[in-house]
Amino acid sequence: MRKAAQIAGAAAVAALLLSGCGSGGGGNESRPSPSESASTGGGDKAAGGIDGAWQTQSGDGTVTLAIIGESATLAVGKTACQGKVRDMGTTMLALKCNGNDTRSMGEVRRIGSTLSVDWKYGLNEEYKKAEGKVEIPEPDLPTAAN
C-alpha cells in the first residue's frame, strides 16, 4: 500500500511540475534554477537551461521528463519515477521508479535544443522540449483488491 502511495505521489508531482512548464507566451524567460542561484559565480553551467518538460519516443511509448530546480519526475508507459537533479562533477538524475529501474540514474547534458541523457544501464535518449500542455500517463497502480 505504501508503494502505491509513493507512485501516486510521483504522478501528482509530475502533474504539478508540468502544469507550469508549458509555453507561456514565447518570450525568452531566463530564470535561474535554485541550484544555479545558490552557487557562486553564476551556477553550474552544465545544469543551466534544463528546467521544463522534455519528451522523447521509445519502445515503451512517449517518455516525459519534467525538471524543476533540483526535482525531477519521469513517466513512460506504466512506469513513474521521481527524484533529484544532482551535481556529481556532471549533472546527474537520481530517480526512484516503481519497478523498472532502466532510467533510475543518468548523466544529463544540454546540447543546443536537445537534452541528452545517458542512463546507467546503457540506454541513451535525446529529449526535445515539450510545447504546450503535456499529458502524463497514469501509472499502473495496485488496487486494494490486489
URQUISUL-V673247 format. One line per field, one symbol per residue. phi: phi as a letter, one per 30 degrees, with the letter a starting at -180 (. if undefined). burial: 1 if it has 9 or more other ideal C-beta (glycine too) atoms within 8 Angstrom, else 0. A space follows every 10 residues. Layout:
phi: ???
burial: ???
//
This chain:
phi: .ddddddddd dddddddddc cddclidcdc cddeddddcd ijjdddddic dkcbbbcbdd jdccccbbic cbbbbahccb bblbcbcbjb dbcbcccdjd cecdbadcbc biccccbcde cjdcbcccdd cidcccdddd cdcddd
burial: 0001011111 1011101100 1100000000 0010110010 0011011101 1111110100 0111111110 1111110011 1110111001 1110101100 0011010111 0001111010 0000101111 0001011010 000000
//
